[in-house]
Amino acid sequence: MNAVFSEERFEEQASVRFFDCTRIAPEAWANGAGTTRTIARATEGAWRVSLAELSGAAKFSQFAGFDRTLTLVGDETVDLHSQDGQLNACAGQPVHFSGDLHVWVTLPARPVNVLNVMTRRDTYRSRVSVATHSARITSASSQILFCVAGQWSIESALLRDVSLRPLTGIWLDGLHEDIDMKPHGPGAQLVSIAIDHVAPR
């Protein structure tokens, strides 16, 4: 993962962190049905982004007061169930649900990776999207870009020649600038996760 930083501007409180999920230690679930690798989190615990591997039928932990978004990493389809009905999680289509719900997953045909975003709804909100073509976004207060497939070039006024490959990404805090994302090769996918404070009422 190569990167060059422009010295023209770098706000004092801005930070840039690169991550490689293959180098993040997995944490086993208590029920033995999966593992979790934490990618990014708020210091006060009000939001978290992680990569989970589901290897069997499992019940997700409840997180009262949180909103959740799951995005499949790969070509599998997973059936999620809750007291509100069934959710069909397909590749490239983020699924949103309340952390207050009892949610469980049926046994997948083989282990699958799922990108998990959780935000405390009275403090933060998240927007999760999947890019397959070149795009420009404006960085949120916290912005995570995660490469699912193919290779991606990331550029901004600060970032130069940043290259992401599968299961790697970048976590930007306090940057607030336009970011250009460009895929290389067919089938490229990049998950964009924007996390902002909720305006006080």
Sine and cosine of phi, psi and omega as CSV:
sin_phi,cos_phi,sin_psi,cos_psi,sin_omega,cos_omega
0.00,0.00,0.95,-0.30,-0.05,-1.00
-0.99,-0.14,0.55,-0.84,0.03,-1.00
-0.42,-0.91,0.59,-0.81,0.10,-0.99
-0.80,-0.60,0.71,-0.71,-0.01,-1.00
-0.96,-0.29,0.72,-0.69,0.07,-1.00
-0.96,0.27,0.68,-0.74,0.01,-1.00
-1.00,-0.01,0.01,1.00,-0.05,-1.00
-0.90,0.45,-0.63,0.78,-0.02,-1.00
-0.41,-0.91,0.70,-0.72,0.14,-0.99
-0.41,-0.91,0.97,-0.24,-0.06,-1.00
-0.87,0.49,0.57,-0.82,-0.13,-0.99
-0.83,0.55,-0.59,0.81,-0.07,-1.00
-0.99,-0.12,0.01,1.00,0.02,-1.00
-0.98,0.20,0.52,-0.86,0.04,-1.00
-0.60,-0.80,0.50,-0.86,0.02,-1.00
-0.77,-0.64,0.83,-0.56,0.02,-1.00
-0.78,-0.62,0.74,-0.67,0.09,-1.00
-0.99,-0.15,0.52,-0.86,0.03,-1.00
-0.63,-0.78,0.47,-0.88,0.06,-1.00
-0.76,-0.65,0.93,-0.36,-0.11,-0.99
-0.89,0.46,-0.42,0.91,0.02,-1.00
-0.94,0.33,-0.23,0.97,-0.01,-1.00
-0.95,-0.31,0.06,1.00,0.05,-1.00
-1.00,-0.09,0.80,-0.60,-0.05,-1.00
-0.90,0.43,0.76,-0.65,0.03,-1.00
-0.98,0.21,0.55,-0.84,0.08,-1.00
-0.93,-0.36,0.83,-0.56,-0.05,-1.00
-0.96,0.29,0.63,-0.78,0.12,-0.99
-0.94,0.33,0.49,-0.87,0.00,-1.00
-0.89,0.46,-0.53,0.85,-0.02,-1.00
-1.00,0.05,0.00,1.00,0.05,-1.00
0.96,0.28,0.14,0.99,-0.07,-1.00
-1.00,-0.07,0.11,0.99,0.00,-1.00
0.04,-1.00,0.01,-1.00,0.06,-1.00
-0.69,-0.72,0.32,-0.95,0.00,-1.00
-0.73,-0.68,0.67,-0.74,0.12,-0.99
-0.87,-0.49,0.90,-0.44,-0.03,-1.00
-0.98,0.20,0.84,-0.54,-0.03,-1.00
-1.00,-0.06,-0.73,0.69,-0.04,-1.00
-0.43,-0.90,0.47,-0.88,0.02,-1.00
-0.34,-0.94,0.44,-0.90,0.11,-0.99
-0.97,0.24,0.57,-0.82,-0.04,-1.00
-0.88,0.48,-0.52,0.86,-0.01,-1.00
-1.00,0.01,0.06,1.00,0.06,-1.00
0.98,0.18,0.24,0.97,-0.06,-1.00
-0.99,0.14,-0.22,0.98,0.13,-0.99
-0.46,-0.89,0.39,-0.92,0.01,-1.00
-0.42,-0.91,0.60,-0.80,0.10,-0.99
-0.84,-0.54,0.78,-0.63,-0.04,-1.00
-0.56,-0.83,0.31,-0.95,0.09,-1.00
-0.93,-0.36,0.87,-0.49,-0.02,-1.00
-0.94,-0.35,0.60,-0.80,0.13,-0.99
-0.95,-0.32,0.85,-0.52,0.03,-1.00
-0.99,-0.13,0.85,-0.52,-0.04,-1.00
-0.88,-0.47,0.10,0.99,0.02,-1.00
-0.11,-0.99,0.08,-1.00,0.06,-1.00
-0.87,0.50,0.69,-0.72,-0.09,-1.00
-0.46,-0.89,0.44,-0.90,0.13,-0.99
-0.97,-0.26,0.80,-0.61,0.01,-1.00
-0.97,0.26,0.56,-0.83,0.10,-1.00
-0.92,0.40,0.57,-0.82,0.08,-1.00
-0.99,0.14,0.61,-0.79,0.08,-1.00
-0.76,-0.65,1.00,0.05,-0.04,-1.00
-0.87,0.49,0.71,-0.70,0.02,-1.00
1.00,0.07,0.01,1.00,0.00,-1.00
-0.94,-0.34,0.49,-0.87,0.20,-0.98
-0.97,-0.25,0.57,-0.82,-0.07,-1.00
-0.79,-0.61,0.53,-0.85,0.11,-0.99
-0.70,-0.71,0.79,-0.61,0.06,-1.00
-0.92,-0.39,0.68,-0.74,0.07,-1.00
-0.74,-0.67,0.84,-0.54,0.01,-1.00
-0.93,0.37,0.65,-0.76,0.08,-1.00
-0.94,-0.34,0.98,-0.17,-0.08,-1.00
0.76,-0.65,-0.20,-0.98,-0.10,-0.99
-0.97,-0.23,0.15,0.99,-0.05,-1.00
-0.98,0.20,0.20,-0.98,0.16,-0.99
-0.82,-0.57,0.71,-0.71,-0.04,-1.00
-0.82,-0.57,0.70,-0.71,0.05,-1.00
-1.00,-0.07,0.88,-0.47,0.08,-1.00
-0.98,-0.20,0.64,-0.77,-0.02,-1.00
-0.82,-0.57,0.57,-0.82,0.08,-1.00
-0.52,-0.86,0.10,-0.99,0.04,-1.00
-0.92,0.40,-0.23,0.97,0.04,-1.00
-1.00,0.00,-0.09,1.00,-0.02,-1.00
0.78,-0.62,-0.34,-0.94,-0.08,-1.00
-0.94,-0.34,0.66,-0.75,0.09,-1.00
-0.90,-0.44,0.73,-0.69,0.00,-1.00
-0.98,-0.22,0.94,-0.35,0.00,-1.00
-1.00,-0.04,0.91,-0.41,0.00,-1.00
-0.91,-0.42,0.41,-0.91,0.01,-1.00
-0.84,0.54,0.71,-0.70,0.07,-1.00
0.98,0.19,0.10,0.99,-0.03,-1.00
-0.79,-0.62,0.99,-0.14,0.02,-1.00
-0.85,0.53,0.64,-0.77,0.02,-1.00
-0.91,-0.41,0.79,-0.61,-0.05,-1.00
-0.95,-0.32,0.66,-0.75,0.09,-1.00
-0.35,-0.94,0.28,-0.96,-0.02,-1.00
-0.99,0.17,0.67,-0.74,0.07,-1.00
-0.94,0.34,-0.15,0.99,0.06,-1.00
-0.96,0.28,-0.35,0.94,-0.10,-0.99
-0.98,0.19,0.45,-0.89,0.23,-0.97
-0.99,0.14,0.90,-0.44,-0.04,-1.00
-0.81,-0.59,0.69,-0.72,0.05,-1.00
-0.66,-0.75,0.34,-0.94,-0.04,-1.00
-0.85,-0.52,0.65,-0.76,0.07,-1.00
-0.97,0.23,0.25,-0.97,-0.07,-1.00
-0.89,0.46,0.90,-0.44,0.06,-1.00
-0.95,0.31,0.37,-0.93,-0.02,-1.00
-0.89,0.45,-0.53,0.85,0.06,-1.00
-0.45,-0.90,0.26,-0.97,-0.01,-1.00
-0.82,0.58,0.68,-0.73,0.00,-1.00
-0.78,-0.63,0.51,-0.86,0.07,-1.00
-0.99,-0.14,0.65,-0.76,-0.02,-1.00
-0.74,-0.67,0.78,-0.63,0.09,-1.00
-1.00,0.08,0.82,-0.57,-0.14,-0.99
-0.89,-0.45,0.82,-0.57,0.04,-1.00
-0.87,-0.49,0.79,-0.61,0.03,-1.00
-0.79,-0.62,0.74,-0.67,0.03,-1.00
-0.70,-0.71,0.68,-0.73,0.09,-1.00
-0.95,0.31,0.88,-0.47,-0.24,-0.97
-0.92,0.39,-0.39,0.92,0.01,-1.00
-1.00,0.07,-0.04,1.00,-0.06,-1.00
-0.83,-0.56,-0.65,0.76,-0.07,-1.00
-0.73,-0.68,0.36,-0.93,0.17,-0.98
-0.70,-0.71,0.50,-0.87,-0.01,-1.00
-0.84,-0.55,0.48,-0.88,0.12,-0.99
-0.79,-0.62,0.86,-0.50,-0.05,-1.00
-0.89,-0.46,0.79,-0.61,0.02,-1.00
-0.64,-0.77,0.36,-0.93,0.00,-1.00
-0.88,-0.47,0.85,-0.53,0.00,-1.00
-0.99,-0.14,0.66,-0.75,0.09,-1.00
-0.83,-0.56,-0.11,0.99,0.01,-1.00
-0.72,-0.69,0.17,-0.99,0.04,-1.00
-0.84,0.54,0.63,-0.78,-0.02,-1.00
-0.42,-0.91,0.36,-0.93,0.11,-0.99
-0.85,-0.53,0.74,-0.67,0.04,-1.00
-0.79,-0.61,0.33,-0.94,0.15,-0.99
-0.98,-0.22,0.83,-0.56,-0.09,-1.00
-0.87,0.49,0.68,-0.73,0.08,-1.00
-0.99,0.16,-0.04,-1.00,0.05,-1.00
-0.82,0.57,-0.69,0.72,0.17,-0.99
-0.80,-0.60,0.81,-0.58,-0.05,-1.00
-0.79,-0.61,0.82,-0.57,0.05,-1.00
-0.89,-0.46,0.79,-0.62,0.09,-1.00
-0.91,-0.41,0.81,-0.58,-0.11,-0.99
-0.80,-0.60,0.86,-0.51,-0.01,-1.00
-0.99,0.13,0.86,-0.51,0.03,-1.00
-1.00,-0.02,-0.70,0.72,-0.07,-1.00
-0.49,-0.87,0.44,-0.90,0.01,-1.00
0.96,0.27,-0.40,-0.92,0.03,-1.00
-0.74,-0.68,0.59,-0.81,-0.06,-1.00
-0.77,-0.64,0.63,-0.78,0.14,-0.99
-0.98,-0.22,0.72,-0.69,-0.01,-1.00
-0.86,-0.51,0.79,-0.61,0.00,-1.00
-0.64,-0.77,0.53,-0.85,0.10,-0.99
-0.40,-0.92,-0.12,-0.99,0.05,-1.00
-0.88,0.47,-0.50,0.86,0.00,-1.00
-1.00,-0.04,-0.67,0.74,-0.13,-0.99
-1.00,-0.04,0.68,-0.74,0.04,-1.00
-0.72,-0.69,0.74,-0.68,0.11,-0.99
0.82,0.57,0.67,0.75,0.10,-0.99
-1.00,0.08,0.81,-0.58,-0.02,-1.00
-0.87,-0.50,0.79,-0.61,0.01,-1.00
-0.91,-0.42,0.68,-0.74,0.08,-1.00
-0.89,-0.46,0.14,-0.99,-0.07,-1.00
-0.80,0.60,0.68,-0.74,0.02,-1.00
0.94,0.35,0.27,0.96,0.14,-0.99
-0.88,-0.48,0.26,-0.97,0.00,-1.00
-0.17,-0.99,-0.15,-0.99,-0.05,-1.00
-0.64,-0.76,0.65,-0.76,0.02,-1.00
-0.88,-0.47,0.90,-0.44,-0.04,-1.00
-0.94,-0.35,0.76,-0.65,0.03,-1.00
-0.84,-0.54,0.80,-0.61,0.10,-1.00
0.93,0.37,0.44,0.90,-0.08,-1.00
-1.00,0.09,-0.76,0.65,0.07,-1.00
0.79,0.61,0.86,0.51,0.09,-1.00
-0.54,-0.84,0.24,-0.97,0.01,-1.00
-0.95,0.32,0.65,-0.76,0.00,-1.00
-0.82,-0.57,0.78,-0.62,0.06,-1.00
-0.99,-0.15,0.76,-0.65,-0.01,-1.00
-0.87,-0.50,0.81,-0.59,-0.07,-1.00
-0.75,-0.66,0.83,-0.56,0.00,-1.00
-0.99,0.10,0.40,-0.92,0.09,-1.00
-0.77,-0.64,0.87,-0.49,0.01,-1.00
1.00,-0.06,0.36,-0.93,-0.02,-1.00
-0.95,0.31,0.48,-0.88,0.09,-1.00
0.97,0.23,0.20,0.98,-0.03,-1.00
-0.94,0.34,0.65,-0.76,0.04,-1.00
-0.67,-0.75,0.67,-0.75,0.02,-1.00
-0.69,-0.72,0.78,-0.63,0.05,-1.00
-1.00,-0.07,0.79,-0.62,0.06,-1.00
-0.95,-0.30,0.82,-0.57,-0.01,-1.00
-0.86,-0.50,0.91,-0.41,0.01,-1.00
-0.95,-0.31,0.81,-0.59,-0.02,-1.00
-0.82,-0.57,0.83,-0.55,-0.01,-1.00
-0.76,-0.65,0.38,-0.93,0.11,-0.99
-0.92,0.38,0.55,-0.83,0.12,-0.99
-0.99,0.14,0.76,-0.66,0.00,-1.00
-0.90,0.44,0.72,-0.69,0.01,-1.00
-0.90,0.43,0.60,-0.80,-0.01,-1.00
-1.00,-0.02,0.00,0.00,0.00,0.00
